[in-house]
Amino acid sequence: MKIIVDAMGGDNAPDVTVRGAALAAKEYGEDILLVGQPEAIAAVLRAHGLENTEHLTIMPASDIVDMHDDPATVLRRKPDSSMAVAFKLLKAGEGDALVSAGNTGALLTGATLAAASRVSAARRSRLSCPARAARSCCATPVRTPSARRKCCSSSPSSRPCTRRRTTA
């Protein structure tokens, strides 16, 4: 399987995206195509000692889709953005899946258009969320009057915390 990754999409991109993709390529042996600014991607790979990772390819794209861009028109207005280039590659059959942590509206718009033109059986795009750890805990637990540890959210203490674990 060949996975196309929008390396410039997301709040902590390209650092987290590139590092995660490189580690996935290394661990699972899947071909991963990183789409984005080659200099920034290469800098992240060098910083983490992952520049010689097998199954990893960089495809240049000079522009970035911002979270404030209009989802309906951004892929036409920024044809050389990492997300637009990733969709062009998917449409051309260069990959089997596309992953992006970028602008959700633009991602769904592009996925709907790419899926409709590439696979006639695809009826709609899907969003996928990472699975949470079974015993996740928020960063600021509080003690109740009965001295039981409870999540800082308003959820009952019998239910697991639904907030993401953070490390300080």
C-alpha positions, 0 to 999 in steps of 0.5 A: 500500500502507498500512503500519500501524506500532506506533510504541511497540514496540521497545527504542528506540521511539518515536525509531527507529521513528518516524524510520524510518517517516517516512523510508520514507514520504518516500522510497517514497511509501507511506502509513504509519499510526503507532500510539501516543502522539501527543505522543511521536510528534509530538515525535520528528517535530519533533526530526528536522524530519519533522513535515510528511512526506506519507503519514504519519498518526498514530493514537492509542493510550494504552498500550504492550505491554511485553516482560514482558507475557504474550503470550497475554493482553496484547492483551485486557488492554491493548486500547488499547495501540499493538499492539492498536490496530494489529491492530484497524486491520489487521482492519478493513482500514485497512492492508495490513501491520503492522510492530512491533518490540515483544513478539514473542510478542504480535505472533505471537499477534495476527497469527495471530488477525488473519490468521485472521479477515481472510484465509482463505488466510493459514495462519500469521504470518511473522517477517521480519528485516532483511537484513544488509549483505554485509560487516558487522563487529562493534564489537570486531574482534581480531587473531589471532596471524598479525595477520589481522583477525577478528571477535571471535566464534568464527566462522572468519575466512573467514566474514563476521561475523554480528553487527550493525555498531555505531558508537561 
